[in-house]
C-alpha cells in the first residue's frame, strides 16, 4: 500500500496543505528508515552466509583432523601391540623404570647392580633408543622414557 499516493488523494479534502506536508515528510522518513533496515537486513544475511560458510569449512577441517588423529592412534596401538623382541638387558633396563616408577633414570648409577657388563648395558640402551622407547635426557647418563616408552611400559604392567 502506497501511503504517499493515499495522502495525495485526500489532499485538500480532509487535511490542509501544512498538515499534509508534515505527514508526507514523516512518511518519507519512515520509508527511508525501512529502506535502510532492508539494506541492513540484506548485509546481515550476507554476513550470516559468510559465517556459515566459515563454520562449514572449520567443521570439515575438524573432521579431517579427527580422521588424522584416529589414524595415528591406530598406528600407535599397532606399534605398541607389536611384540618387541627385546634383549634380556633391554628388559632389565625397563624393569628399573618400573621398579623405581620413574620416567627419567641415570642408568650409570645402576651398572653395578645389574648382572651385565657395562658394554651390554650400553647396547641395551642403544636398542631401547632405536626402538624409540628411551631418549637421552642429559649427558650424565640419564635417559628418559618417550611417550611410546611410557605406553609400552604401561602395557607391560
Secondary structure, 3 states (H helix, E strand, C coil): CCHHHHHHHHECCCECHHHHHHHHHHHHHHHHHHHHHHHHHHHHHHHHHHHHHHHHHHHHHHHHHHHHHHHHHHHHHHHHHCCCCCCHHHHHHHHHHHHHCCCEEEHHHHCCCCCCCHHHHHHHHHHHHHCCCEEECCCCCEEEECHHHHHHHHHHC
